[in-house]
Amino acid sequence: MEGKNPLITTLLILLTTYRSTCSARVVTNTEFIKSSCGVTTYPQLCYNSLSTYASKIQTSPKLLANTALFITLSNTKATSTEITKLSKQHGIGPREASAMADCVETLGDSVDMLQQSMAEMGQASGSDFGLHMNNIQTWVSAALTDEDTCMDGFAGNSMNGNVENMVRSKIVNITHLTSNALALINNYASGQTGFPQVKT
């Protein structure tokens, strides 16, 4: 048994070193995300939404932008589904239901734009990089406009207070996520080519 102690000691040292290295990488990755989120309008939301993906993103501006797009797309889809369900609840008046239906339609357009952007991000390289990034910036900006349009549809509606607050909070959340995604896309594009930024 005594002869195995040096081996066990060596293995423990290696394991400790590996864990320390992994911990250092996680810290580096999360610090990269926190620093990158500084260019966004909503940095805390940016960090909170992206930090759980630190091991995937590592220190890649492209993966950071792509992950931000993915999170925005997922939340937009979920919000559209939730608003559709809310519109069918008992007590929702015809005007409110109509506003919600219009919102779901515009969110559908937003989802399309975000999906196209993610597909385009996968092709963004080489001599056509600038063209791809221009398309992505245009589409994400359009998605943000669609979400703002959805919000405008509730102006002046005498909707149930709790329902209205719920709907507005969800739409505000995805507009903020989209704005952050666009800022990170701008940052990635400008870092690669000095490409012009699109207003978030």
DACORGI-V846467 format. One line per field, one symbol per residue. ss: DSSP state (2 for helix, 1 for strand, 0 for the rest). A space follows every 50 residues. Layout:
ss: ???
//
This chain:
ss: 02222222222222222222222222222222222222200022222222 22222220002222222222222222222222222220000002222222 22222222222222222222200002222222222222222222222222 22000000002222222222222222222222222222222220000000
//
